[in-house]
């Protein structure tokens, strides 16, 4: 009979066999699971490599499309730059055209006045000829009569006056014909510039259309590719991008600016000049005769000059009005006080006047030197002051003594006005005039009625002192030689009517 110890040994051996069988079974299960996992890892690695290669291909394609897009943008930017340059040239031609038209109007007015003066002189000559005793005697009798010789002297003086007026009239007619030729040339150039601008605008529209089509096509291809790869969200985003491009192309295209400008000009759409507060500040300057004091540096006193009536602005144009008309912002080194007088070069002044006339329908222009000096001296109300409105420069002018450390431009209308109510004509900014500035030819040597200056010369005339000038430059007889490229001056507008 087996003992208790034998039973325990048998039980222990049985448990040992069971443990070994269980360990072997678990080991086989683990080996099988490890093989399965290794197989899955190999499949996942292969798929990951495929996805990585596809991602690299897509990135290369996107880089290629971006490069093509940059090329298209650069190609599109060139016509836009050419169009901007032509547009600036067109605005400059409009300014020249306005100036030439004003010159023609002034010359025609002067021509009519000279014809009237010639008729009056002829009538006076005939009356004097009828009143001379012994005028009905034969010529040989008058030639032998001493009293007849004395009676011929007034007739010779009248003949000389008539010849002088006829010569001046002929000069004015020649000048009118020359200005008309220049006007016709400017109109031809303007038509050419408009045609080029319209062509460039059409090219720009085609470039924009091709750009949108390229973007839409690329986005559609990308959406199809994402859909094929199972990226539904990316495909939906690409489709939405295509739709947004179509909406922008169909509903947000702006009409051509050149065509819109031409249509606006044909319809006669204008903006009232009261929006800029210019017409209400125009002062009537009654025409009259005065003797210029000449230039203290180069030119001598003149004979009496006559100017017709005109309107002149009380103030120089301030920066605020200039920025409103031009749609720009004047940049300065230091902040200036509000309503400070603007100071621009000749080209920007002409562009400002052309755009202002286009917006308001008026015919504003710069004054001639004769008009400026006549108005600055007070016109028919002149009291003979050394400065515009006073004999004390501090009362009427801004100059290097009272403009502070930096000698900046000051607000308009702060000093005492002159006899006509015009401000700052002795000092703040030098003011542009339309006359040319030749080196040795006096501006008054050609005509005595509404002189417009010589027809040759590169620079222009500037009158009045500046905030950086000493006191002697604020007197009314100073005339500055202003370069049209480097000099900056103020804008004081005049007009034939208001």
Secondary structure, DSSP 8 states (H G I E B T S, - for coil): ---HHHHHHHHHHHHHHHHHHHHHHHHHHHHHHHHHHHHHHHHHHHHHHHHHHHHHHHHHHHHHHHHHHHHHHHHHHHHHHHHHHHHHHHHHHHHHHHHHHHHHHHHHHHHHHHHHHHHHHHHHHHHHHHHSTTTTS-HHHHHH-HHHHHHHHHHHHHHHHHHHHHHHHHHHHHHHHHHHHHHHHHHHHHHHHHHHHHHHHHHHHHHHHHHHHHHHHHHHHHHHHHHHTT-HHHHHHHHHHHHHHHHHHHHS----HHHHHHHHHHHT----GGGGT-GGGEEEE--EEEE----SSS-----EEEE--EEEESS--BHHHHHHHHT-----SS---TTBB--B-HHHHHHHHHHHHHHH----EE--HHHHHHHHTTGGG----SBTTBS-HHHH---TTTSTTTT---BTT-S---TTS--SSSEES-EEEEEEE-SS--TTSS-SBS----S--SEEEEESEETTS-GGGGSTT-EEEE-TTT--BB--EEES--
